[in-house]
Amino acid sequence: MAVGDGVLFYCNNEAVYNDDPDHGCPRVYVPFLERTSMEKVQSDLTPAHSLGALNQGDERLVNNLKAEHSSRREFMRLSGLAVGGTALALPATGLAAGRPAQARDPDAVLARLIEGNKRFVSGQLVHPGRRPEDFTALAEGQAPLAIIIGCADSRVAPELVFDQGVGDLFVVRVAGNIVSGAGPTVKGSIEFAVAELGARLIMVLGHSQCGAVKAAIVHIDANDALPGSIGDLIDPIRPAVVAVKGRPGDKLVNVTRANVERGVELLKGLDPIVSKFARTGELKVVGATYELRTGLVEVFG
């Protein structure tokens, strides 16, 4: 029997092909299974045997099957979402598209981002993972390597700055790249990427000539009111303005860095999820600034 595109399920330590979209197990979309006989995909296959049995290769798929799959129960336990035996049902995104453990080492991931930025600065971009088929392969799940908390500024796109592809970065963008005062929407997004998707590097990315930081400096000095919600937006940056008072050097540069450093420290202590992994060294939180004129990212913290 010949089969077309469908879904490969990793369930109970077995790799099982099934084209039923309502199957309850984590799924990986496999477009290259066209005309593979069903007999070749037996229910007793394990990740270690799957490549030979399928007789068609895709390193990303094999990595998906071999990866250490994060437990949704652990996410519920850490985040306190399981109450009285009833847990919030979350999609099996991280389960469906895992990466090898060595690929998630935070130092290795950081080195990968730095190398990508060097390519960006030199104009030698490789544009990885941006073909339509790369998107198709990730349609059923994601396993980003790093979390970037960046500014909403239109000139700062992390995927471009670090020359990364679809599925590589989990990007949270808000004006001023604020963490303090950002509320549960931003913090919850970060926690989800750590606990459910398995990301082990968090970078707070500021940039030169940040409009939100400029506004915080100007309006804290003028002590005036701002219209709408703009005042609430820049309030979390005010402590950084105060912290660098009297410090030599460019005030905007100093506040931008101080704002990033404040975000890094807050994330390192963010209970109960991020702090747990940060204390053990399994997760790394770093700060960085992006220079608009040169494209260079400086990493610190």
Backbone as CSV, one residue per row, in Angstrom:
resi,resn,N_x,N_y,N_z,CA_x,CA_y,CA_z,C_x,C_y,C_z
1,MET,0.850,-1.189,0.000,0.000,0.000,0.000,0.884,1.236,0.000
2,ALA,0.644,2.134,-0.880,1.430,3.363,-0.956,0.744,4.450,-0.156
3,VAL,1.553,5.297,0.452,0.990,6.393,1.241,1.594,7.703,0.776
4,GLY,0.852,8.779,0.989,1.360,10.100,0.641,1.860,10.809,1.873
5,ASP,1.848,12.138,1.831,2.294,12.903,2.981,1.452,12.537,4.195
6,GLY,2.073,12.544,5.346,1.329,12.219,6.541,2.075,12.635,7.777
7,VAL,1.866,11.899,8.837,2.412,12.277,10.118,3.166,11.111,10.721
8,LEU,4.356,11.360,11.230,5.106,10.340,11.944,4.936,10.614,13.429
9,PHE,4.452,9.635,14.167,4.209,9.810,15.588,5.304,9.150,16.396
10,TYR,5.749,9.850,17.428,6.697,9.265,18.358,5.917,9.022,19.640
11,CYS,5.607,7.768,19.920,4.697,7.469,21.011,5.142,6.195,21.726
12,ASN,5.258,6.263,23.051,5.635,5.091,23.840,6.937,4.443,23.330
13,ASN,7.918,5.312,23.027,9.222,4.850,22.540,9.138,4.136,21.195
14,GLU,8.096,4.390,20.436,7.945,3.780,19.122,7.701,4.861,18.080
15,ALA,8.268,4.669,16.898,7.997,5.567,15.784,6.888,4.938,14.951
16,VAL,5.766,5.620,14.836,4.604,5.039,14.186,4.095,5.993,13.114
17,TYR,3.935,5.512,11.898,3.378,6.335,10.839,1.858,6.204,10.839
18,ASN,1.200,7.331,10.759,-0.260,7.327,10.738,-0.719,8.631,10.112
19,ASP,-1.678,8.565,9.218,-2.142,9.800,8.574,-3.405,10.344,9.241
20,ASP,-3.724,9.857,10.422,-4.889,10.339,11.156,-4.510,11.587,11.938
21,PRO,-5.033,12.762,11.604,-4.645,14.001,12.286,-5.117,14.045,13.731
22,ASP,-6.033,13.148,14.121,-6.542,13.167,15.485,-5.772,12.240,16.414
23,HIS,-4.707,11.628,15.901,-3.879,10.771,16.744,-3.388,11.589,17.940
24,GLY,-3.393,11.016,19.124,-3.121,11.776,20.332,-1.675,12.035,20.652
25,CYS,-0.742,11.454,19.906,0.672,11.590,20.262,1.313,12.789,19.565
26,PRO,2.483,13.227,20.047,3.227,14.292,19.361,3.500,13.916,17.912
27,ARG,3.482,14.908,17.035,3.550,14.626,15.612,4.705,15.341,14.930
28,VAL,5.256,14.707,13.927,6.264,15.325,13.064,5.814,15.114,11.630
29,TYR,5.624,16.196,10.890,5.167,16.097,9.509,6.290,15.566,8.624
30,VAL,5.991,14.560,7.813,7.037,13.943,6.991,6.614,13.914,5.525
31,PRO,6.918,14.962,4.783,6.509,15.032,3.394,7.235,14.065,2.480
32,PHE,8.401,13.500,2.939,9.184,12.655,2.055,8.802,11.177,2.163
33,LEU,7.670,10.870,2.784,7.254,9.473,2.885,6.421,9.025,1.679
34,GLU,6.418,9.814,0.619,5.646,9.449,-0.559,6.087,8.093,-1.099
35,ARG,5.090,7.238,-1.312,5.289,5.920,-1.917,6.189,5.007,-1.071
36,THR,6.325,5.318,0.194,6.985,4.381,1.097,5.945,3.367,1.537
37,SER,6.217,2.102,1.351,5.219,1.101,1.699,4.982,1.088,3.195
38,MET,3.731,0.898,3.595,3.386,0.910,4.998,4.125,-0.177,5.762
39,GLU,4.435,-1.292,5.074,5.116,-2.398,5.741,6.497,-1.994,6.244
40,LYS,7.081,-0.946,5.607,8.422,-0.539,5.994,8.428,0.248,7.300
41,VAL,7.263,0.726,7.716,7.200,1.540,8.918,6.425,0.768,9.974
42,GLN,7.096,-0.102,10.674,6.446,-0.964,11.653,6.300,-0.240,12.989
43,SER,5.323,-0.680,13.772,5.043,-0.014,15.039,6.089,-0.266,16.096
44,ASP,7.006,-1.205,15.862,8.020,-1.467,16.879,9.341,-0.771,16.598
45,LEU,9.324,0.196,15.686,10.556,0.927,15.391,10.902,1.850,16.549
46,THR,12.166,1.944,16.838,12.656,2.899,17.824,13.413,3.982,17.093
47,PRO,13.688,5.137,17.744,14.450,6.187,17.077,15.766,5.700,16.487
48,ALA,16.400,4.735,17.140,17.700,4.256,16.665,17.578,3.473,15.362
49,HIS,16.404,2.899,15.094,16.226,2.080,13.904,15.443,2.782,12.800
50,SER,14.946,3.974,13.077,13.989,4.591,12.155,14.588,4.920,10.794
51,LEU,15.855,5.376,10.746,16.426,5.804,9.475,16.532,4.654,8.491
52,GLY,17.030,3.513,8.969,17.150,2.376,8.065,15.804,1.880,7.604
53,ALA,14.833,1.912,8.482,13.523,1.398,8.127,12.831,2.292,7.116
54,LEU,12.957,3.577,7.303,12.316,4.490,6.360,13.045,4.510,5.027
55,ASN,14.360,4.215,5.081,15.167,4.122,3.861,15.197,5.429,3.096
56,GLN,14.812,6.500,3.743,14.924,7.816,3.136,15.346,8.750,4.246
57,GLY,16.265,9.665,3.954,16.878,10.400,5.055,16.526,11.857,5.125
58,ASP,16.455,12.293,6.361,16.364,13.709,6.639,16.893,13.896,8.047
59,GLU,18.046,14.545,8.173,18.712,14.639,9.466,17.821,15.288,10.506
60,ARG,17.024,16.252,10.072,16.154,16.933,11.008,15.144,15.979,11.621
61,LEU,14.609,15.052,10.793,13.643,14.095,11.307,14.297,13.143,12.301
62,VAL,15.494,12.640,11.943,16.184,11.718,12.844,16.477,12.415,14.166
63,ASN,16.894,13.673,14.102,17.136,14.425,15.326,15.860,14.565,16.140
64,ASN,14.763,14.781,15.431,13.481,14.886,16.128,13.192,13.628,16.929
65,LEU,13.493,12.464,16.328,13.174,11.202,16.987,14.130,10.873,18.116
66,LYS,15.398,11.308,17.982,16.410,10.981,18.973,16.437,11.969,20.129
67,ALA,15.804,13.110,19.940,15.949,14.195,20.908,15.384,13.838,22.271
68,GLU,15.885,14.535,23.260,15.313,14.385,24.589,14.038,15.210,24.626
69,HIS,12.918,14.534,24.763,11.635,15.222,24.697,11.256,15.743,26.079
70,SER,11.006,17.044,26.170,10.654,17.640,27.455,9.275,17.182,27.889
71,SER,9.074,17.111,29.162,7.812,16.608,29.705,6.842,17.741,29.963
72,ARG,5.623,17.612,29.443,4.613,18.625,29.718,4.189,18.599,31.185
73,ARG,4.299,17.432,31.807,3.963,17.357,33.223,4.912,18.230,34.045
74,GLU,6.209,18.232,33.661,7.187,19.059,34.368,6.861,20.527,34.202
75,PHE,6.417,20.916,33.007,6.045,22.304,32.774,4.883,22.690,33.679
76,MET,3.879,21.792,33.792,2.737,22.076,34.635,3.149,22.173,36.106
77,ARG,4.042,21.271,36.520,4.461,21.274,37.920,5.197,22.556,38.261
78,LEU,6.097,22.979,37.377,6.894,24.175,37.641,6.057,25.436,37.603
79,SER,5.137,25.501,36.677,4.368,26.733,36.505,3.135,26.785,37.374
80,GLY,2.842,25.672,38.066,1.694,25.668,38.960,0.369,25.648,38.252
81,LEU,0.333,25.163,36.998,-0.907,25.163,36.238,-1.743,23.924,36.495
82,ALA,-1.140,22.893,37.108,-1.902,21.684,37.402,-2.546,21.828,38.769
83,VAL,-3.856,21.821,38.815,-4.584,22.014,40.064,-5.615,20.916,40.206
84,GLY,-5.554,20.214,41.334,-6.561,19.204,41.612,-6.635,18.126,40.561
85,GLY,-5.492,17.816,39.933,-5.475,16.750,38.944,-5.933,17.195,37.577
86,THR,-6.345,18.453,37.424,-6.783,18.952,36.131,-5.754,19.934,35.613
87,ALA,-5.099,19.612,34.507,-4.027,20.464,33.991,-4.470,21.154,32.716
88,LEU,-3.870,22.318,32.468,-4.113,23.026,31.220,-3.505,22.252,30.077
89,ALA,-4.269,21.961,29.045,-3.768,21.180,27.910,-2.955,22.074,27.003
90,LEU,-1.667,21.750,26.839,-0.792,22.527,25.980,-0.423,21.721,24.758
91,PRO,-0.228,22.373,23.617,0.174,21.659,22.411,1.559,21.076,22.563
92,ALA,1.786,19.954,21.904,3.077,19.256,22.034,4.104,19.823,21.086
93,THR,4.316,21.140,21.156,5.227,21.782,20.210,6.655,21.334,20.412
94,GLY,7.157,21.445,21.638,8.537,21.072,21.900,8.763,19.587,21.703
95,LEU,7.735,18.778,22.002,7.876,17.343,21.869,8.030,16.927,20.417
96,ALA,7.422,17.683,19.531,7.355,17.264,18.141,8.597,17.613,17.345
97,ALA,9.387,18.508,17.838,10.531,18.943,17.032,11.749,19.157,17.902
98,GLY,12.199,18.118,18.599,13.331,18.232,19.504,14.645,18.343,18.762
99,ARG,15.685,18.711,19.501,17.039,18.768,18.962,17.940,17.932,19.859
100,PRO,19.066,17.447,19.331,20.003,16.700,20.169,20.438,17.532,21.365
101,ALA,20.719,16.858,22.477,21.078,17.571,23.701,22.289,18.460,23.494
102,GLN,23.295,17.985,22.735,24.511,18.770,22.546,24.235,20.068,21.790
103,ALA,23.201,20.078,20.950,22.880,21.282,20.190,22.272,22.349,21.080
104,ARG,21.816,21.974,22.271,21.162,22.918,23.168,22.106,23.482,24.233
105,ASP,23.351,23.059,24.253,24.296,23.608,25.208,24.326,25.129,25.047
106,PRO,24.061,25.901,26.127,23.940,27.359,25.963,25.193,28.035,25.428
107,ASP,26.370,27.542,25.821,27.606,28.149,25.310,27.759,27.897,23.809
108,ALA,27.394,26.686,23.376,27.474,26.362,21.953,26.466,27.183,21.159
109,VAL,25.290,27.379,21.719,24.265,28.178,21.037,24.711,29.631,20.938
110,LEU,25.282,30.152,22.019,25.772,31.535,21.997,26.863,31.701,20.954
111,ALA,27.770,30.731,20.880,28.834,30.785,19.871,28.244,30.782,18.465
112,ARG,27.193,30.015,18.275,26.524,29.964,16.972,25.929,31.326,16.616
113,LEU,25.327,32.001,17.585,24.753,33.321,17.323,25.848,34.341,17.014
114,ILE,26.939,34.275,17.751,28.047,35.208,17.504,28.626,35.003,16.107
115,GLU,28.775,33.751,15.701,29.276,33.464,14.350,28.307,33.988,13.295
116,GLY,27.018,33.830,13.562,26.016,34.337,12.625,26.071,35.845,12.505
117,ASN,26.310,36.529,13.626,26.420,37.977,13.593,27.666,38.424,12.826
118,LYS,28.735,37.654,12.962,29.946,37.974,12.185,29.663,37.895,10.689
119,ARG,28.885,36.894,10.290,28.513,36.777,8.876,27.665,37.968,8.449
120,PHE,26.761,38.389,9.334,25.893,39.531,9.042,26.715,40.797,8.846
121,VAL,27.658,41.033,9.753,28.494,42.235,9.690,29.348,42.246,8.426
122,SER,29.858,41.077,8.054,30.749,40.989,6.882,29.985,40.881,5.565
123,GLY,28.686,40.725,5.652,27.889,40.593,4.432,27.961,39.217,3.804
124,GLN,28.455,38.229,4.550,28.588,36.861,4.033,27.484,35.961,4.592
125,LEU,26.272,36.382,4.439,25.118,35.663,4.976,24.900,34.340,4.256
126,VAL,24.474,33.350,5.017,24.142,32.059,4.405,22.637,31.814,4.386
127,HIS,21.877,32.669,5.088,20.410,32.576,5.100,19.930,31.143,5.327
128,PRO,20.282,30.535,6.455,19.878,29.138,6.673,18.389,29.003,6.946
129,GLY,17.837,27.881,6.534,16.476,27.543,6.901,15.424,28.542,6.505
130,ARG,15.460,29.022,5.270,14.457,30.001,4.844,13.737,29.589,3.564
131,ARG,13.870,28.308,3.216,13.172,27.801,2.041,11.782,27.330,2.447
132,PRO,10.847,27.279,1.522,9.498,26.802,1.860,9.506,25.438,2.523
133,GLU,10.381,24.541,2.090,10.415,23.201,2.679,10.905,23.224,4.126
134,ASP,11.692,24.259,4.500,12.125,24.375,5.883,10.951,24.730,6.791
135,PHE,10.050,25.527,6.271,8.849,25.861,7.033,7.943,24.643,7.157
136,THR,7.823,23.884,6.082,6.969,22.694,6.087,7.435,21.694,7.133
137,ALA,8.739,21.504,7.228,9.293,20.527,8.165,8.975,20.875,9.614
138,LEU,8.710,22.168,9.901,8.445,22.601,11.270,6.972,22.893,11.525
139,ALA,6.128,22.526,10.581,4.714,22.881,10.695,4.053,22.280,11.930
140,GLU,4.527,21.131,12.366,3.889,20.457,13.495,4.569,20.718,14.840
141,GLY,5.668,21.467,14.865,6.319,21.723,16.136,7.572,22.544,15.997
142,GLN,8.053,23.074,17.127,9.255,23.899,17.116,10.147,23.531,18.290
143,ALA,11.425,23.776,18.124,12.409,23.544,19.184,13.503,24.598,19.060
144,PRO,13.181,25.855,19.344,14.157,26.936,19.174,15.363,26.769,20.081
145,LEU,16.513,27.213,19.597,17.753,27.092,20.349,17.918,28.198,21.377
146,ALA,17.376,29.367,21.095,17.580,30.510,21.982,16.328,31.372,22.035
147,ILE,16.205,32.081,23.155,15.133,33.057,23.346,15.764,34.441,23.273
148,ILE,15.233,35.291,22.430,15.731,36.657,22.304,14.640,37.616,22.772
149,ILE,14.937,38.390,23.810,14.023,39.457,24.229,14.574,40.733,23.629
150,GLY,13.969,41.176,22.558,14.496,42.312,21.823,13.512,43.460,21.743
151,CYS,13.975,44.567,21.203,13.142,45.747,21.030,12.242,45.580,19.807
152,ALA,11.097,46.237,19.853,10.170,46.183,18.728,10.620,47.066,17.568
153,ASP,11.705,47.764,17.727,12.248,48.647,16.692,12.339,47.912,15.351
154,SER,11.876,48.563,14.291,11.817,47.941,12.969,13.193,47.650,12.380
155,ARG,14.234,48.230,12.978,15.589,48.044,12.452,16.344,46.887,13.115
156,VAL,15.700,46.234,14.072,16.383,45.184,14.830,15.604,43.876,14.698
157,ALA,15.985,43.060,13.727,15.345,41.762,13.495,16.348,40.665,13.851
158,PRO,16.180,39.973,14.978,17.184,39.000,15.429,17.529,37.925,14.406
159,GLU,16.545,37.426,13.675,16.847,36.384,12.693,17.829,36.875,11.636
160,LEU,17.746,38.163,11.298,18.678,38.733,10.322,20.026,39.045,10.965
161,VAL,19.977,39.667,12.136,21.192,40.088,12.831,22.107,38.900,13.135
162,PHE,21.495,37.738,13.449,22.281,36.555,13.793,22.311,35.526,12.663
163,ASP,21.756,35.864,11.519,21.757,34.985,10.346,21.257,33.583,10.701
164,GLN,20.063,33.534,11.286,19.456,32.270,11.673,18.198,32.018,10.848
165,GLY,17.743,30.782,10.880,16.602,30.403,10.070,15.337,30.201,10.861
166,VAL,14.295,29.793,10.160,13.005,29.544,10.799,13.163,28.442,11.839
167,GLY,12.563,28.655,13.007,12.607,27.665,14.063,13.825,27.738,14.969
168,ASP,14.796,28.610,14.654,16.022,28.674,15.456,15.878,29.577,16.682
169,LEU,15.094,30.653,16.544,14.990,31.631,17.621,13.539,31.822,18.054
170,PHE,13.346,31.905,19.356,12.047,32.243,19.930,12.151,33.712,20.327
171,VAL,11.507,34.584,19.569,11.727,36.026,19.715,10.533,36.691,20.399
172,VAL,10.838,37.420,21.480,9.839,38.224,22.181,10.264,39.674,22.021
173,ARG,9.435,40.477,21.364,9.824,41.853,21.086,8.849,42.843,21.714
174,VAL,9.416,43.801,22.408,8.628,44.866,23.033,9.509,46.107,23.067
175,ALA,8.919,47.273,22.842,9.695,48.510,22.819,10.530,48.640,24.091
176,GLY,11.818,48.902,23.902,12.719,49.046,25.034,13.224,47.730,25.586
177,ASN,12.903,46.621,24.923,13.299,45.274,25.369,13.191,45.119,26.884
178,ILE,12.061,45.575,27.419,11.888,45.575,28.870,11.481,44.195,29.384
179,VAL,11.952,43.888,30.562,11.563,42.667,31.266,10.785,43.040,32.519
180,SER,11.366,43.944,33.322,10.664,44.430,34.507,9.453,45.243,34.070
181,GLY,8.302,44.924,34.630,7.099,45.661,34.282,6.450,45.193,33.004
182,ALA,7.053,44.199,32.348,6.482,43.713,31.088,5.251,42.852,31.330
183,GLY,5.108,42.341,32.549,3.921,41.582,32.898,3.972,40.130,32.483
184,PRO,2.884,39.394,32.759,2.858,37.949,32.516,2.920,37.561,31.046
185,THR,2.558,38.459,30.157,2.591,38.115,28.741,4.022,37.852,28.271
186,VAL,4.930,38.750,28.618,6.336,38.582,28.241,6.995,37.494,29.077
187,LYS,6.824,37.559,30.390,7.471,36.582,31.267,6.936,35.181,31.008
188,GLY,5.637,35.078,30.796,5.055,33.772,30.508,5.548,33.200,29.196
189,SER,5.761,34.056,28.206,6.288,33.597,26.920,7.692,33.023,27.093
190,ILE,8.504,33.703,27.898,9.866,33.237,28.157,9.827,31.899,28.893
191,GLU,8.996,31.807,29.920,8.888,30.572,30.693,8.411,29.408,29.831
192,PHE,7.475,29.683,28.943,6.972,28.642,28.051,8.098,28.108,27.161
193,ALA,8.906,29.015,26.621,9.998,28.593,25.729,11.048,27.787,26.464
194,VAL,11.234,28.061,27.753,12.206,27.306,28.546,11.639,25.943,28.931
195,ALA,10.445,25.942,29.540,9.892,24.710,30.109,9.300,23.781,29.069
196,GLU,8.648,24.332,28.071,7.946,23.484,27.108,8.747,23.248,25.828
197,LEU,9.510,24.254,25.390,10.241,24.120,24.130,11.708,23.760,24.337
198,GLY,12.194,23.870,25.561,13.544,23.400,25.857,14.673,24.347,25.543
199,ALA,14.388,25.624,25.266,15.459,26.580,24.983,16.312,26.776,26.236
200,ARG,17.620,26.877,26.058,18.533,26.979,27.197,19.456,28.194,27.129
201,LEU,19.176,29.102,26.219,19.894,30.380,26.187,18.871,31.498,26.061
202,ILE,18.979,32.482,26.955,18.132,33.675,26.882,19.040,34.873,26.685
203,MET,18.721,35.686,25.696,19.484,36.908,25.454,18.546,38.112,25.497
204,VAL,18.894,39.087,26.344,18.199,40.373,26.347,18.997,41.279,25.417
205,LEU,18.374,41.682,24.320,19.089,42.402,23.258,18.616,43.850,23.150
206,GLY,19.474,44.766,23.596,19.210,46.190,23.397,19.871,46.664,22.116
207,HIS,19.716,47.939,21.806,20.346,48.453,20.573,20.605,49.944,20.686
208,SER,21.489,50.419,19.861,21.822,51.837,19.852,20.631,52.663,19.372
209,GLN,20.581,53.899,19.822,19.552,54.855,19.403,18.128,54.339,19.651
210,CYS,17.948,53.670,20.783,16.621,53.120,21.110,15.665,54.253,21.479
211,GLY,14.553,54.339,20.787,13.580,55.404,21.016,12.947,55.354,22.394
212,ALA,12.671,54.152,22.884,12.068,54.017,24.211,13.030,54.486,25.293
213,VAL,14.297,54.149,25.146,15.297,54.586,26.124,15.478,56.094,26.054
214,LYS,15.503,56.632,24.842,15.595,58.093,24.686,14.440,58.791,25.386
215,ALA,13.234,58.258,25.194,12.051,58.863,25.807,12.133,58.815,27.325
216,ALA,12.625,57.706,27.852,12.758,57.586,29.300,13.719,58.635,29.848
217,ILE,14.833,58.854,29.144,15.819,59.841,29.591,15.223,61.248,29.554
218,VAL,14.615,61.591,28.436,14.073,62.942,28.248,12.977,63.242,29.247
219,HIS,12.053,62.301,29.408,10.871,62.609,30.213,11.096,62.427,31.702
220,ILE,12.082,61.656,32.107,12.402,61.607,33.536,13.112,62.896,33.941
221,ASP,13.913,63.450,33.020,14.583,64.720,33.300,13.568,65.867,33.324
222,ALA,12.603,65.828,32.394,11.602,66.895,32.311,10.486,66.706,33.330
223,ASN,10.332,65.495,33.842,9.284,65.164,34.812,7.903,65.555,34.287
224,ASP,7.652,65.237,33.032,6.366,65.586,32.440,5.552,64.322,32.156
225,ALA,4.314,64.524,31.786,3.405,63.409,31.513,3.444,63.059,30.029
226,LEU,3.210,61.797,29.743,3.174,61.318,28.365,1.765,60.832,28.032
227,PRO,1.350,60.971,26.788,-0.011,60.588,26.418,-0.213,59.074,26.349
228,GLY,-1.467,58.664,26.493,-1.819,57.260,26.334,-1.058,56.355,27.285
229,SER,-0.585,55.240,26.743,0.144,54.256,27.549,1.656,54.393,27.413
230,ILE,2.111,55.462,26.752,3.546,55.615,26.532,4.285,55.789,27.853
231,GLY,3.679,56.505,28.792,4.299,56.662,30.098,4.491,55.322,30.801
232,ASP,3.472,54.458,30.714,3.581,53.124,31.317,4.648,52.290,30.612
233,LEU,4.818,52.548,29.329,5.817,51.803,28.560,7.234,52.120,29.030
234,ILE,7.515,53.382,29.264,8.889,53.760,29.604,9.174,53.730,31.104
235,ASP,8.140,53.620,31.939,8.363,53.583,33.387,9.357,52.500,33.807
236,PRO,9.286,51.282,33.230,10.247,50.252,33.642,11.703,50.580,33.307
237,ILE,11.918,51.565,32.421,13.288,51.938,32.048,13.854,52.993,33.005
238,ARG,12.978,53.645,33.746,13.411,54.718,34.640,14.490,54.289,35.637
239,PRO,14.397,53.093,36.244,15.474,52.684,37.169,16.849,52.639,36.519
240,ALA,16.906,52.325,35.233,18.194,52.310,34.520,18.723,53.725,34.358
241,VAL,17.818,54.679,34.144,18.225,56.084,34.023,18.827,56.560,35.337
242,VAL,18.163,56.217,36.420,18.645,56.618,37.746,19.979,55.952,38.068
243,ALA,20.123,54.680,37.678,21.322,53.904,38.021,22.598,54.481,37.414
244,VAL,22.499,55.136,36.268,23.720,55.627,35.599,23.963,57.113,35.857
245,LYS,23.178,57.706,36.717,23.340,59.132,37.007,24.750,59.412,37.511
246,GLY,25.422,60.352,36.871,26.781,60.714,37.248,27.851,59.834,36.637
247,ARG,27.449,58.814,35.910,28.429,57.913,35.289,29.035,58.589,34.060
248,PRO,30.354,58.530,33.873,30.969,59.160,32.691,30.569,58.435,31.407
249,GLY,30.673,59.148,30.282,30.357,58.556,28.997,29.019,59.014,28.462
250,ASP,28.638,58.450,27.340,27.382,58.796,26.681,26.191,58.281,27.495
251,LYS,25.290,59.189,27.849,24.179,58.816,28.717,23.261,57.795,28.066
252,LEU,22.971,57.957,26.780,22.093,57.034,26.083,22.705,55.632,26.035
253,VAL,23.992,55.554,25.750,24.684,54.260,25.727,24.649,53.618,27.108
254,ASN,24.915,54.426,28.144,24.937,53.905,29.511,23.572,53.379,29.945
255,VAL,22.522,54.125,29.643,21.173,53.709,30.044,20.751,52.464,29.269
256,THR,21.078,52.419,27.999,20.732,51.246,27.176,21.345,49.982,27.761
257,ARG,22.610,50.072,28.130,23.285,48.903,28.711,22.718,48.570,30.091
258,ALA,22.502,49.579,30.898,21.958,49.350,32.241,20.574,48.717,32.169
259,ASN,19.783,49.110,31.212,18.456,48.542,31.030,18.537,47.061,30.664
260,VAL,19.488,46.722,29.805,19.707,45.318,29.438,20.168,44.523,30.658
261,GLU,21.148,45.060,31.386,21.685,44.364,32.557,20.612,44.132,33.608
262,ARG,19.728,45.089,33.767,18.625,44.938,34.718,17.710,43.784,34.289
263,GLY,17.435,43.705,32.995,16.610,42.616,32.479,17.253,41.256,32.696
264,VAL,18.567,41.181,32.488,19.297,39.922,32.685,19.178,39.455,34.126
265,GLU,19.405,40.362,35.077,19.354,39.991,36.495,17.943,39.572,36.908
266,LEU,16.961,40.239,36.399,15.582,39.878,36.726,15.238,38.492,36.202
267,LEU,15.697,38.173,35.017,15.404,36.865,34.435,16.132,35.744,35.171
268,LYS,17.345,35.994,35.601,18.087,34.970,36.345,17.353,34.567,37.622
269,GLY,16.602,35.503,38.181,15.875,35.215,39.406,14.395,34.986,39.205
270,LEU,13.959,34.804,37.960,12.534,34.645,37.681,12.052,33.262,38.104
271,ASP,11.325,33.219,39.208,10.781,31.961,39.723,9.435,31.643,39.070
272,PRO,9.073,30.359,39.005,9.846,29.221,39.497,10.640,28.517,38.408
273,ILE,10.491,28.927,37.153,11.024,28.134,36.046,12.431,28.551,35.640
274,VAL,12.593,29.807,35.240,13.886,30.248,34.701,14.977,30.156,35.765
275,SER,14.677,30.589,36.977,15.683,30.575,38.044,16.171,29.162,38.327
276,LYS,15.279,28.195,38.258,15.631,26.797,38.529,16.720,26.322,37.585
277,PHE,16.552,26.578,36.288,17.531,26.136,35.303,18.793,26.994,35.333
278,ALA,18.634,28.275,35.670,19.793,29.169,35.722,20.729,28.795,36.868
279,ARG,20.156,28.406,38.012,20.971,28.049,39.177,21.842,26.822,38.918
280,THR,21.330,25.894,38.153,22.084,24.664,37.881,23.101,24.834,36.760
281,GLY,23.027,25.956,36.053,23.922,26.179,34.928,23.434,25.578,33.634
282,GLU,22.265,24.944,33.700,21.710,24.341,32.487,21.233,25.404,31.508
283,LEU,20.866,26.565,32.049,20.374,27.675,31.233,21.257,28.889,31.469
284,LYS,21.493,29.645,30.420,22.337,30.837,30.515,21.531,32.065,30.088
285,VAL,21.677,33.144,30.851,21.030,34.413,30.510,22.120,35.441,30.268
286,VAL,22.127,36.052,29.100,23.153,37.040,28.764,22.500,38.319,28.258
287,GLY,23.255,39.373,28.322,22.823,40.640,27.750,23.629,40.947,26.502
288,ALA,23.096,41.809,25.655,23.810,42.187,24.432,23.239,43.498,23.904
289,THR,24.044,44.200,23.155,23.572,45.404,22.470,23.965,45.336,20.997
290,TYR,23.081,45.839,20.185,23.274,45.826,18.730,23.525,47.249,18.255
291,GLU,24.623,47.440,17.555,24.965,48.758,17.020,24.379,48.896,15.625
292,LEU,23.440,49.830,15.477,22.734,49.974,14.205,23.666,50.339,13.055
293,ARG,24.666,51.145,13.305,25.527,51.631,12.223,26.427,50.536,11.653
294,THR,26.868,49.622,12.504,27.814,48.587,12.057,27.199,47.205,11.946
295,GLY,26.106,46.953,12.654,25.496,45.633,12.682,26.096,44.703,13.735
296,LEU,27.099,45.192,14.461,27.813,44.358,15.411,27.037,44.213,16.724
297,VAL,26.968,42.987,17.239,26.359,42.704,18.529,27.465,42.476,19.557
298,GLU,27.414,43.212,20.648,28.337,43.014,21.765,27.621,42.255,22.866
299,VAL,28.172,41.134,23.262,27.551,40.283,24.294,28.264,40.505,25.623
300,PHE,27.481,40.582,26.696,28.061,40.742,28.034,27.132,40.092,29.060
301,GLY,27.611,40.007,30.280,26.776,39.460,31.356,26.746,37.966,31.392
